[in-house]
């Protein structure tokens, strides 16, 4: 558990008392100052008691105090809030391994815009996991046989459904040429990942900690729109992979990639393709349709499931 060290001893000791079968499935740990300690294991939420037992009753749960919140903030900022100002402004910090810690507290404004967060009292650690093979069933549906490439694809789902895990494995398979189809006999493609939140590749000092493929380059901790343009100019990718597009500048960069002959696989928060593409920020990608495939992603008790839709069907 390479994420366990980030917590103060009082909290990490409670987590270690959890049944190993549950601890191995932890997806989120939520620390709220003066409120119950909560964990999310495979989509089921529990509270932890003082003894490390799990319960559904928040009144029985252990409640971290101010000192523990301060220690946790010191740990994730390496004891230097000043050097983490940009991350604090965005509301999250990514630690080695691609694990992301969301933050909430009192914001400090400058000319009406959030400058950073202070008095942080809520933390949400989202555990990043590598699941090789999770994209096996999807890869053959995204193949462009005519151009020996992949189709421009948008993967859509609500938060916490596995989008990042899926595109991480897509990168690995596309990069190494694991197409899952007997008629796709060509090798891997050059992949460029724009990893604004350092979650897809989990880079440490610029080097991916996850297996994203042998022909993959990563632009780490870079805004998506700017990163896509930098990657196209500097690394000549054949496929760009980017997580959670949603701003007008993201749509503009995707269109620039199209004009440069680069294929794009992106994710976005939503439930339906039609609804998503009617948002003002992404409407330019709808008519004419930029994406050739839309993947509606869901998670159930059997794992990830998806529906793959052709743009002509919308």
Steps between C-alpha positions, in 0.01 A plus 500: 500500500730776377234760588472407868808695610333832421269476803584579863576193712161508674313472170734259323486262798120489477517432126745215556252333736245466220446150356759451225228413249347846552829686530604370158182647352525847655428769240462805722592607851316809621642691795279779632614698802272430796283263297488124434789329320356345182626249244364394162571137413391395150213750505377417853549762770592422861611690808793385714471469877771573757578127497535487120170320445269599217152633567212667319420709809687835491442551873734206572779624274838645589517876446838645398588828672669823395849375578453201271365724222806727534737202495331358191526835319869523596562152364335551162663842449844381614479754785494791253163655419673772296635256241154346459306823438396403147375159612314655792333743260374208294374317808705182475853366539633191323752290689742240358318202357230712336288519817303825515400678820207739468486791745222715640506789743486881491598658170704817460384716210692745284287720272216252527707192413623227732865560585542205734332306780583556865363350820479164321266276698396229251724258309402233250771257394409325175710185460637444148525139385642340189276227355666350196254353254205714607482641142520159326137500387504865389818518288364297203198730480718808457717375213513702178596226253520735201768719657656236728426718797225566755176694472457835673323394819328671793452294817212628714402418857425660837796538740654195668399250231846404373567734207862565595569131562354419158698756299820401681457146365392631159830689481697187587325284241501756217867578565609137490262401217273263693194537279304188593395439138653253255477747210690772687854386437689831517714605796449751774445873448673801651281616789511835679331532840407843635489429872389825660428341839787247489245220537519309171871420503569577867830660405771564755762752387362464147525119487171300488446264792225314312546295182364731229677321215843490332427774244329747732614850597345685794455875547457507876326766713423711193166665415321287242458751219857629518637150549329364189658770286842452660483126446403535134785745434769317693428125495297436180251260661263291292247479785434751778340385826353759736279479808192705586458758225232760558627854440480696172880498468495119528262479205717737298808288566314183399404664171862606445604137548247398234648748253848365581391145416528376859241263648353587841363287780348717773275466803229729636255502788143427398243230438399546134689611190219722369471683831875547530551639151224756549704671766626834363863415574497178294237578235766566233587131512145395415428645155661363294576224747866480598471181703425184303426288807334580832552259787251518788677350799341347809624299792306215658570204727672318211736788424498750212240477226451725202277586207680599180304737273582614147472873437259429213258347751452822697 
